[in-house]
């Protein structure tokens, strides 16, 4: 009876019952088909294919759950804070998961990772593993901040910081030489300034002024911008024979952006073609109205070469400084700005800085950026040791640790080395966090793109009726055949740079940023400030790069190693010569091009049909050379009207019965072509071209070069 009842249940799923006989077993066997027939129909139905496929749509679903940061060995108290839920509510959830958690909660011990994840999920949150608990707010105060304004009774007058700016070769450094009775310009490579120079000058009235000399070349725009930001007054030098130029306009914009007042110095008034008034009027286009034209900007006409009218320029600078009423305090911690940084052989890492507050002395502990220093040596612009530096005084300081401070970094004194190291560690950690955050954003973008591509491929399979299977194997590998990556063979130039100071390296990198040519790849392998080492030579050998040195000496030992390893080293002292070398190196790596040059012209006098050895009639063009020289290895072009009948090489050339290789002006020559189907007509024009190999030039034109 039990077997019969089970059989009845099994067959009900596939039988059609009448309401009158639903419970009648006899009627059931009468209505239901035989078992053999049922099994065969079911098998046929299983083997059959569906004629229509329902379209399945895959839509990305973005999670709306709140993200909660958790970490290893997290306690219940910390977890409730992270979840922002009541502690008792969380305790109840953890105890429900495992009663042993009650002891852990009571003793404030870490909760098991599995139970932590379960608890986070129970509050509809999304867990995210982090390295540890968030930093306490007190730790964020490790960093150094600029001091508040000093009290008025501590303020004393300080020397003004004056930046000399203008176009290249307008006489900025010569003017500074004339003011301080020096010969800086004579020692500059190429006659142009390529670094920021800081100098203290004692003027005629006994007052001291600090000058910053900035480069005028287009490549050093960043240096000029830093010079404007670190100045109290900007002296804009304009040549009387040249007027306002590109870098003059740029200097004006930098000064206006920094909110620094201008004093215009019209230089080179001693030249025969000098026109100071034209130079002053050219400033009107850029909203600079000098006093002589009814404005409020002081303007002095000078000749730096002949030292003419320099007292008037000094008077204008001191007057502007008095108007600004520049004051600072010599007390308290030192604050300064980094002007330039470099690596000096035998001394180490050094920085030129300008003190803005406090008094800098030896053994002081300084922090700038992610570097710190205990002052070992302190020298002025003449290389003389100084014991202390007051506000407004530029000095060069050695003893830096870690990385070199970047020009423009703000420097603050600390009370101990331990404090400086903590500040540097904190700043490095902050940089790492910022980098991790940016990397996370980039990774998240890549993940979303990959997810979008996956959904697209999955939808493609679904539309095809395939609900299972790998999208990588069934779509990606079929559409994009996997090929072994090989070198494209495109020309490339690899470079390694070593420079004397940070500012020069910055200018070179900005120049390289302008390279957009697709003819040759430009790859920067490495760059650093300081003299080259053996590791640089090894790196250049491994990568096939050229080692470029700027304003650095190459030790004889390193030169011998480079010659042994066949490593090419280039040394330059002038920025535009370095750029010329780069352009030449790039051009040399480009393949040569073939050009056609016209070397002769003629016209067809008559066509002759001559039988060859196979008794086939071959057309011969009887040509008169109008000018030039017809060489057999040249390219011949036969032109009839506006169309070219033939262009290419010739088979043979004859004058009479003699086979010749060339024909000169006003001579007749018979020309036969390899193509016997080409026919000639009278007055067909003949042009002869010579193939010449031409070296390509790189299509890279950096601004100012």
C-alpha positions in Angstrom: 0.0 0.0 0.0 2.9 2.4 0.8 4.6 1.6 -2.5 1.4 2.3 -4.4 0.9 5.7 -2.5 4.5 6.7 -3.4 4.0 5.8 -7.0 0.8 7.8 -7.0 2.7 10.9 -5.8 5.4 10.4 -8.4 3.0 10.3 -11.3 0.8 13.1 -10.2 3.4 15.6 -11.4 3.1 14.5 -15.0 -0.6 13.5 -15.3 -3.7 15.4 -16.1 -6.5 14.6 -13.7 -10.2 14.9 -14.0 -11.8 16.5 -10.9 -14.1 13.5 -10.5 -11.4 10.9 -10.4 -8.6 12.9 -8.7 -8.5 10.5 -5.7 -9.4 7.3 -7.6 -6.4 5.1 -8.0 -8.1 3.0 -10.7 -9.0 6.1 -12.6 -5.5 7.3 -12.2 -4.0 4.4 -14.0 -6.7 4.8 -16.8 -5.8 8.5 -17.3 -2.0 8.4 -16.9 0.1 7.3 -19.9 2.3 4.2 -19.6 5.6 4.6 -17.8 7.7 3.8 -20.9 5.9 6.5 -22.9 6.4 9.0 -20.1 10.1 8.3 -19.8 10.7 8.6 -23.5 8.8 11.9 -23.8 10.8 13.3 -20.9 14.1 12.3 -22.4 13.1 13.8 -25.7 12.2 17.0 -24.0 15.5 17.1 -22.2 17.5 16.5 -25.3 15.7 19.1 -27.3 16.9 22.7 -27.8 14.9 25.8 -27.0 14.0 27.7 -30.1 13.8 31.0 -28.2 16.2 32.4 -25.6 15.0 34.9 -23.1 17.1 38.0 -23.0 18.9 38.4 -19.7 20.2 41.8 -18.7 23.1 42.2 -16.4 23.1 45.5 -14.5 25.9 46.7 -12.2 24.6 47.1 -8.7 26.5 49.6 -6.6 26.7 48.8 -2.9 24.9 51.3 -0.6 26.3 49.9 2.6 28.3 52.1 4.9 32.1 51.3 4.9 33.5 50.7 8.3 37.3 50.5 9.0 38.3 47.5 11.2 41.7 46.1 12.1 43.4 43.2 13.6 42.8 42.7 17.4 40.0 45.2 17.6 38.1 45.4 20.8 34.4 45.7 21.3 34.7 49.2 22.5 36.7 50.2 19.4 34.2 48.3 17.2 31.2 50.2 18.6 33.0 53.5 17.9 33.8 52.5 14.4 30.3 51.3 13.7 28.8 54.3 15.5 26.3 52.1 17.4 25.4 51.7 21.0 27.9 49.6 23.0 25.1 47.5 24.7 23.5 46.8 21.3 26.8 45.5 19.9 27.4 43.5 23.1 24.1 41.7 22.6 25.0 40.9 19.0 28.4 39.5 19.9 27.0 37.4 22.8 24.4 35.9 20.5 27.1 34.9 18.1 29.2 33.2 20.8 28.7 33.4 24.6 32.5 33.3 25.1 32.6 36.9 23.7 31.1 38.1 27.0 34.4 37.4 28.8 36.4 39.1 26.0 34.1 42.2 26.2 34.4 42.3 30.0 38.2 42.1 29.9 38.4 44.5 27.0 40.3 41.9 25.0 40.4 41.6 21.1 37.4 40.0 19.4 37.8 37.1 17.0 38.0 38.3 13.4 35.2 36.0 12.3 32.8 37.4 14.9 33.9 41.0 14.1 32.9 40.5 10.4 29.6 38.9 11.4 28.9 41.8 13.7 29.7 44.3 11.0 27.4 42.5 8.6 24.6 42.4 11.1 24.5 46.2 11.2 24.4 46.2 7.3 27.8 47.7 7.0 30.7 46.9 4.7 34.1 46.1 6.4 37.4 47.5 5.2 40.6 46.2 6.7 43.2 48.9 7.8 46.6 48.7 9.4 45.5 49.9 12.8 43.3 52.2 14.8 43.2 55.9 13.6 45.7 58.3 15.0 44.7 60.3 18.0 44.3 64.0 17.5 47.3 64.7 19.8 49.6 62.9 17.4 48.6 65.3 14.6 50.1 68.1 16.5 53.6 66.6 15.9 54.0 68.8 12.8 55.7 72.2 13.0 53.6 75.3 12.1 54.8 78.9 11.5 54.8 81.0 14.7 52.2 83.7 15.4 53.1 87.3 14.8 55.7 88.6 17.3 54.8 91.4 19.8 55.3 95.0 18.5 58.0 95.7 21.1 60.2 93.0 19.6 60.0 94.2 16.0 63.1 95.7 14.4 63.8 97.0 10.9 65.2 94.4 8.6 66.9 94.7 5.2 64.5 94.5 2.2 64.6 91.5 -0.1 64.9 92.7 -3.7 64.5 90.4 -6.7 65.9 91.4 -10.0 63.8 90.1 -12.8 63.5 90.6 -16.6 64.2 89.2 -20.0 67.4 87.3 -20.8 70.4 89.4 -21.8 68.8 92.6 -20.6 71.6 93.2 -18.1 70.2 92.0 -14.8 73.4 90.4 -13.4 75.5 93.2 -14.8 73.3 95.7 -12.8 73.8 93.6 -9.7 77.6 93.6 -10.3 77.5 97.4 -10.6 75.6 97.7 -7.3 77.9 95.4 -5.3 81.1 96.1 -7.3 81.6 92.4 -8.3 82.2 90.4 -11.4 79.4 87.8 -11.3 78.5 88.1 -15.0 82.0 87.4 -16.1 82.0 84.0 -14.5 78.7 82.8 -15.9 78.7 80.1 -18.5 77.2 81.3 -21.8 76.8 84.8 -20.5 73.4 83.9 -18.9 72.3 83.4 -15.3 71.2 79.8 -14.6 70.7 79.8 -10.9 69.1 82.0 -8.2 71.8 84.0 -6.5 71.3 85.6 -3.1 73.6 88.5 -2.1 73.7 91.1 0.7 74.8 94.6 -0.6 75.8 97.5 1.6 74.4 100.6 -0.1 75.8 104.2 0.1 73.7 105.3 3.0 74.9 102.4 5.2 71.7 100.4 4.8 71.8 96.8 3.7 69.7 95.2 0.9 69.4 91.6 0.0 69.3 90.9 -3.7 68.0 87.8 -5.5 69.2 87.5 -9.0 66.9 85.3 -11.1 67.5 83.7 -14.6 65.9 85.4 -17.5 65.9 82.5 -19.9 62.5 80.9 -20.8 63.6 77.6 -19.3 63.8 79.0 -15.7 60.2 80.3 -15.3 59.8 78.4 -12.0 62.9 80.1 -10.5 61.5 83.5 -11.5 58.2 82.6 -9.8 59.9 81.6 -6.6 62.0 84.8 -6.7 58.9 86.9 -6.9 57.2 85.1 -4.1 60.2 85.5 -1.8 60.8 89.2 -2.4 59.6 92.4 -0.9 60.4 94.5 -4.0 60.9 93.5 -7.6 63.3 95.4 -9.8 62.1 94.9 -13.4 65.0 95.4 -15.8 64.0 96.5 -19.3 66.6 97.1 -22.0 66.3 100.6 -23.6 67.2 99.2 -27.0 64.9 96.1 -26.8 61.8 97.0 -24.8 59.4 94.6 -23.3 59.9 90.9 -24.3 58.4 87.6 -23.5 60.1 87.0 -20.1 59.6 90.6 -19.2 55.8 90.0 -19.4 56.1 86.8 -17.5 58.1 88.6 -14.7 55.3 91.2 -14.5 52.7 88.5 -14.1 54.7 86.7 -11.4 55.2 90.0 -9.4 51.5 90.9 -9.7 50.4 87.4 -8.6 52.7 87.6 -5.6 51.4 91.1 -4.8 55.0 92.6 -4.8 55.6 96.2 -5.7 57.7 97.0 -8.8 60.6 99.4 -9.5 61.5 99.6 -13.2 65.1 100.0 -14.2 65.5 101.0 -17.9 69.0 99.6 -18.6 71.5 100.0 -21.5 70.8 103.7 -22.0 74.4 104.1 -23.1 73.7 102.2 -26.4 73.4 104.3 -29.6 70.0 102.9 -30.5 68.6 103.2 -27.0 65.1 104.7 -26.7 64.1 104.7 -22.9 60.8 106.4 -23.6 59.8 103.7 -26.1 60.6 101.1 -23.4 58.5 102.9 -20.9 55.5 103.2 -23.3 55.8 99.5 -24.0 55.0 98.8 -20.4 51.6 100.5 -20.7 50.2 97.4 -22.5 50.7 95.4 -19.4 49.2 97.9 -16.9 52.6 99.2 -15.7 52.4 103.0 -15.7 55.7 104.7 -14.6 55.8 108.0 -12.8 57.1 109.8 -15.9 53.9 108.9 -17.7 51.6 109.9 -14.8 51.6 106.6 -12.9 52.8 105.5 -9.5 55.5 103.0 -10.4 59.1 104.3 -9.9 61.3 104.2 -12.9 65.0 104.9 -13.1 67.2 105.1 -16.3 70.5 103.4 -15.7 73.6 102.0 -17.5 74.8 99.0 -15.6 77.9 98.7 -17.8 79.0 102.3 -17.1 77.5 102.5 -13.6 75.5 105.5 -14.5 72.6 106.8 -12.3 72.9 103.9 -9.8 72.5 106.2 -6.7 69.0 107.1 -8.0 68.1 103.4 -8.3 69.3 102.8 -4.7 67.3 105.8 -3.5 64.2 104.4 -5.2 64.7 101.0 -3.5 65.2 102.5 0.0 62.2 104.7 -0.5 60.0 101.8 -1.4 61.3 99.8 1.6 60.5 102.7 3.9 56.9 102.8 2.5 56.6 99.0 3.2 58.0 99.5 6.7 59.6 96.0 6.8 60.2 94.7 10.3 60.9 91.4 11.9 62.2 90.0 15.2 65.6 88.5 16.1 64.1 86.5 19.0 62.5 83.1 19.0 62.8 80.2 16.7 64.3 80.7 13.2 62.0 80.8 10.2 63.5 81.0 6.7 62.8 80.1 3.0 65.0 77.7 1.0 66.4 79.6 -2.1 68.5 76.8 -3.7 69.7 73.3 -2.8 72.6 71.3 -4.1 75.2 68.6 -3.3 78.8 69.8 -2.9 81.7 67.3 -3.2 83.4 67.1 0.2 80.7 69.0 2.0 77.5 67.1 1.3 74.0 68.5 1.0 73.9 72.3 1.3 71.1 74.8 1.0 71.0 78.5 0.4 68.4 80.0 2.6 67.0 83.5 3.5 66.3 84.1 7.2 62.9 85.8 7.7 62.6 85.6 11.5 64.9 84.8 14.5 68.7 84.5 14.5 70.3 81.5 12.9 73.4 80.1 14.6 75.6 77.0 14.3 74.3 73.7 15.8 70.7 74.9 15.3 68.3 72.1 14.4 66.2 72.9 11.3 63.4 71.2 9.5 62.3 72.0 5.9 59.9 69.7 4.0 60.9 66.1 4.7 64.5 67.0 5.6 66.2 68.1 8.8 69.6 69.5 9.6 71.9 70.3 12.4 73.9 73.3 11.1 77.5 72.3 10.6 78.8 75.2 8.6 77.3 78.6 7.7 78.9 80.8 5.1 77.9 84.0 3.2 77.9 84.6 -0.6 81.7 85.2 -0.5 82.3 81.8 1.2 83.3 83.3 4.5 82.1 81.7 7.7 79.5 83.5 9.7 78.5 83.0 13.3 74.9 84.1 13.1 72.4 85.3 10.5 69.7 87.9 11.2 66.4 88.4 9.4 67.0 89.4 5.7 70.4 87.7 5.5 71.1 84.9 3.0 73.5 82.1 4.1 74.5 78.7 2.8 74.0 75.9 5.4 75.4 72.4 5.4 74.5 69.4 7.5 71.3 68.3 5.9 70.0 64.7 6.4 67.4 62.7 4.5 66.5 64.2 1.1 67.4 67.6 -0.1 64.9 70.4 0.7 63.1 71.7 -2.4 63.6 75.4 -3.3 60.7 77.3 -1.9 60.2 75.1 1.2 59.5 76.9 4.4 62.2 76.2 7.2 61.4 76.2 10.9 63.8 75.7 13.8 63.2 73.0 16.4 64.5 72.5 19.9 66.1 69.0 19.5 67.1 66.4 16.9 64.5 64.0 18.3 61.7 66.5 17.7 63.0 67.1 14.1 63.1 63.4 13.3 59.5 63.0 14.6 58.3 65.9 12.4 60.1 64.5 9.4 58.7 61.0 10.0 55.2 62.5 10.4 55.5 64.4 7.2 56.8 61.4 5.3 53.9 59.3 6.7 51.4 62.0 5.5 53.0 61.9 2.1 52.6 58.1 2.0 49.0 58.4 3.0 48.3 60.9 0.3 50.1 58.7 -2.2 48.1 55.7 -1.0 44.9 57.6 -1.4 45.7 58.6 -4.9 46.8 55.1 -5.7 43.5 53.8 -4.3 41.6 56.2 -6.5 43.5 55.0 -9.6 43.0 51.4 -8.6 39.3 52.0 -8.0 39.0 53.5 -11.5 40.8 50.6 -13.0 38.6 48.2 -11.1 35.4 49.9 -12.3 36.6 49.8 -15.9 37.5 46.1 -15.6 34.1 45.5 -14.0 32.3 47.3 -16.8 34.2 45.3 -19.4 33.3 42.1 -17.6 29.6 43.0 -17.5 29.7 43.9 -21.2 31.3 40.5 -22.1 28.9 38.6 -19.8 25.9 40.4 -21.5 27.4 39.3 -24.9 27.4 35.6 -23.8 23.9 35.9 -22.4 22.6 37.4 -25.6 24.1 34.4 -27.4 22.3 32.0 -25.1 25.3 31.0 -23.0 24.7 31.5 -19.3 27.9 29.8 -18.1 31.5 29.9 -19.1 34.5 32.1 -18.8 34.3 35.6 -20.4 38.1 35.7 -20.6 38.3 32.5 -22.6 35.1 32.8 -24.6 35.2 36.5 -25.4 38.5 38.3 -24.6 40.9 35.7 -26.0 38.8 35.1 -29.1 38.4 38.8 -29.9 41.9 39.8 -28.9 44.3 37.1 -29.8 47.2 36.9 -27.2 50.4 37.9 -28.9 53.9 38.0 -27.4 55.0 41.5 -26.8 58.0 42.4 -28.9 60.0 45.6 -29.4 58.3 47.8 -31.9 61.6 48.9 -33.3 60.7 52.6 -33.0 63.7 54.9 -32.4 64.2 55.8 -28.8 66.6 57.9 -26.7 67.2 57.1 -23.0 68.6 59.7 -20.7 70.1 60.0 -17.2 70.5 63.5 -15.7 72.8 64.8 -12.9 72.8 68.5 -12.1 74.5 70.8 -9.7 71.4 72.3 -8.0 67.7 71.5 -7.6 66.5 74.6 -9.6 68.5 73.6 -12.7 67.1 70.1 -12.6 63.6 71.5 -12.3 64.2 73.6 -15.4 65.5 70.7 -17.4 62.5 68.5 -16.4 60.1 71.3 -17.4 61.8 71.4 -20.8 61.5 67.7 -21.3 57.8 68.0 -20.4 57.3 69.9 -23.7 58.4 67.0 -25.8 55.4 65.7 -27.7 57.0 64.2 -30.9 55.9 60.8 -32.1 58.9 60.3 -34.3 61.3 59.2 -31.5 60.6 58.0 -28.0 62.3 60.1 -25.2 62.7 58.0 -22.0 64.0 59.5 -18.8 65.7 56.7 -16.9 66.8 58.6 -13.8 67.5 62.2 -12.6 69.1 63.5 -9.4 71.0 66.4 -7.9 74.7 65.9 -7.2 77.8 64.4 -8.9 77.6 61.0 -10.7 78.6 57.7 -9.1 79.6 54.3 -10.3 76.0 53.1 -9.9 75.0 55.8 -12.5 77.5 54.4 -15.0 76.2 50.8 -14.4 72.6 52.0 -14.8 73.5 53.8 -18.1 75.2 50.6 -19.4 72.2 48.4 -18.5 69.7 50.7 -20.1 71.7 52.0 -23.0 71.2 55.6 -21.8 73.4 58.7 -22.2 74.5 60.2 -18.9 74.1 64.0 -19.0 76.0 66.2 -16.5 75.1 69.8 -16.0 77.7 72.1 -14.4 79.4 69.1 -12.7 82.9 67.8 -12.8 83.5 64.2 -13.8 86.1 62.4 -11.6 88.9 60.8 -13.6 88.2 57.4 -12.0 84.6 57.6 -13.2 85.6 58.7 -16.6 87.9 55.7 -17.0 85.1 53.4 -15.9 82.7 54.9 -18.4 85.2 54.4 -21.2 85.7 50.8 -20.1 82.0 50.1 -20.1 81.4 52.1 -23.3 79.0 54.5 -21.5 78.6 57.9 -23.2 78.8 60.9 -20.8 77.9 64.4 -22.0 78.9 67.5 -20.0 77.3 71.0 -20.3 77.4 74.3 -18.5 74.8 76.2 -20.6 71.2 75.2 -20.8 70.6 76.0 -24.5 73.6 73.9 -25.6 72.2 71.0 -23.6 68.9 71.4 -25.5 70.7 71.6 -28.8 72.5 68.3 -28.0 69.2 66.6 -27.1 67.7 67.7 -30.4 70.7 66.5 -32.4 70.6 63.1 -30.6 66.9 62.7 -31.3 67.4 63.7 -35.0 70.3 61.2 -35.4 68.0 58.4 -34.3 65.4 59.1 -37.0 65.6 57.1 -40.3 66.8 59.0 -43.3 64.4 60.1 -45.9 64.8 60.0 -49.7 64.0 63.1 -51.7 63.8 63.6 -55.5 65.7 66.6 -56.9 65.2 67.8 -60.5 68.5 67.6 -62.4 67.4 67.8 -66.0 64.6 68.3 -68.5 64.0 67.4 -72.2 61.3 66.6 -74.7 60.5 63.7 -77.1 61.4 64.5 -80.7 60.1 61.2 -82.2 59.2 57.6 -81.4 61.1 54.8 -83.1 60.0 51.2 -83.3 63.0 48.9 -83.4 62.9 45.1 -83.6 64.8 43.3 -80.8 66.3 39.8 -81.1 63.0 38.2 -80.5 61.7 40.1 -83.5 59.4 42.1 -81.2 59.0 45.8 -82.1 60.2 47.9 -79.1 59.3 51.7 -78.8 62.3 53.9 -78.4 62.0 57.6 -77.3 64.2 60.0 -79.2 64.8 62.7 -76.6 66.5 66.1 -76.8 68.1 67.2 -73.5 67.0 70.8 -72.9 69.2 71.4 -69.9 70.9 69.4 -67.2 72.4 65.9 -67.2 70.5 62.7 -67.9 72.0 59.9 -65.7 70.8 56.3 -66.4 70.5 55.6 -62.6 68.1 58.6 -62.1 64.3 58.6 -62.1 62.7 59.5 -65.4 59.2 61.0 -65.7 57.4 61.2 -69.0 54.6 63.8 -69.0 51.9 64.2 -71.6 49.8 67.2 -71.0 48.8 67.1 -67.3 49.2 63.4 -66.9 52.3 61.3 -66.1 52.7 58.5 -68.7 55.6 56.8 -66.9 57.7 57.3 -63.8 60.6 55.1 -62.9 64.0 53.8 -64.1 65.1 53.3 -67.8 66.4 50.1 -69.3 69.0 51.6 -71.6 70.3 54.8 -73.2 72.0 55.1 -76.6 73.6 57.8 -78.7 73.8 56.4 -82.2 75.0 52.8 -81.8 76.8 53.5 -78.5 75.3 52.6 -75.2 75.8 55.6 -72.8 75.2 56.2 -69.1 74.5 59.9 -69.3 73.5 62.6 -71.8 74.3 66.3 -71.4 72.5 69.5 -72.5 71.6 70.0 -76.2 72.4 66.3 -77.0 70.0 63.7 -78.4 69.6 60.3 -76.8 67.5 57.2 -77.3 65.7 55.9 -74.2 64.3 52.4 -73.9 62.0 51.3 -71.0 61.5 47.9 -69.5 57.8 48.2 -70.1 57.3 47.6 -73.8 53.7 48.8 -73.7 54.6 52.4 -73.0 54.3 54.4 -76.3 55.7 57.9 -76.8 54.5 60.9 -78.7 56.2 63.9 -80.0 56.6 66.8 -77.5 56.2 64.5 -74.5 58.0 66.3 -71.6 60.8 64.4 -69.9 61.9 65.3 -66.3 64.9 63.6 -64.7 65.2 63.4 -60.9 68.1 62.4 -58.7 67.5 60.5 -55.4 69.1 62.1 -52.4 69.2 60.9 -48.8 68.2 63.6 -46.3 68.5 63.4 -42.6 65.3 64.1 -40.7 65.1 66.8 -38.0 63.1 66.2 -34.8 59.9 68.2 -34.6 60.5 69.5 -31.1 60.8 73.2 -30.4 60.9 74.0 -26.6 59.8 77.6 -25.7 62.8 79.9 -25.7 65.1 77.7 -27.8 
